[in-house]
Amino acid sequence: MKRTIARGQTWWWRLFVVAILANLVLEIPQPYPFLIIVGSLALALVRPPATDRGPVDVAPPVRGRWVALNSPGSAVPSHGVKAYGQKYAVDLLQPSTDAPPSMGWSFVMRRPETYPTFGAPVHAMAAGTVVHAQDGQRDHRARDTWPGVLWMMTLEGFIRELAGARKIMGNHVVVEHDDGTYAAYGHLRHGSAVVRPGEHVAAGQVLAQVGNTGNTSEPHLHVQLMDDPQPTAAAGVPMRWPEIVVDPAERDARWGMGEPKPTALPGFPRNGQIFEVRESSRVGEPDGGA
């Protein structure tokens, strides 16, 4: 029941907004508007049941040197919320030795092509069947100034929430694995998907490229495991990347690492931690974990 309600989360949010607007401009007798507003809000906040599944071993979705951000290795839920199946999600960027640039007040923001992460290949974490592939959204400029961040966190974020998961994740690919888990790869580059729904993919196969679409401040890959193909109806599933090489002392100067919280996923790269993935990395079918 909870999963069914959560599946319609976007529509509940839309009903909530419409009910508020209707109450402001139309003379509708109470308590009907109030009941609709409260009821739609309550339904929009329903989350699917959590999974008790242990970490699943899969191949990393990138190759070379990368840094983890908003990582379950530091805290769970990694992005602060459980919505959209992202309880154990992680954001990946290519590392830099530069100090973080200062945020200015310019309305001119960097083009995505100026970031080294943009255009990097995205690999399938396990063999499976593509259930969704979308790459029609354009790559927007970074939100690297205060006006850009404020826009992203307020009106732009609100509009994307009403538009649904596809506008939050941007261009994305979802792959169903044989063990019943689903991998979602988000913020992909416009026109870069090389797979289509129904296509079988092997572990390590290139799916698309890293882009800057959806709810993102700069080009990066958002990746997560779920127990349902629709993010609004999915619970996050923890994952492990056994083949990565991590130097505990090496970190990206742009991101604070800090100590992991008690909720952190053991063995997963922490925020700001640099890890390396060799070109030969492969993990076959997910093994279901502990």
C-alpha angles and dihedrals in degrees: 000000000000091000091051092051092046091052088068095047095124092053092049089055090049091050089050092055094043091050092052092048092046090051090053099049104027130061098236115163117243143275092034098074091045093050092049093048094049094040095049091047091051091050092047090056095053112114127201117256114280120249123237092204117132125232116301119219112231137154118267114259095229139051130221126018119342140163126225122228131179084015130176084223087076102034143344125256083042096200095039094256138064095218121120093022092285101127090119099024123135135200118221129202134166111260128250134195091211123106114250111276118245117258112244134190097245120131089212110092131189121272114243092238090069092067119087092221093060112103097013112146119258116215130204110256092212141000116278149110125294109239098173135017125173127169105152099105118099123243109251129206120272120271092229101137130065093255089050094049093046090050092049094047096046127025098007092048091048092051092049091049090055091045091055140232095317091064093044094049093036116201106002147165126216120198125191115218125209091249092062098258124123127215118210122198113193143189092034125174120270111266094000102113111114096182132069135204113285093026118127115228131195125227108275095020115142111252104174142313133279112264142163106253130130126013099349136126096205137358111295141131119256111198133176144159119233140178094228133042093233111073095212090057096039134099117212119254120207118241138194131206104208095179100057121107115222127189104202091206097051118089141157111258091217095066130054113232105192126169118310117252122240089258093058120124108247117238097017120117113267127229109292093010117135120222134178130223120195120222091244094059112135134158115180121208119355108262097211094246127230 
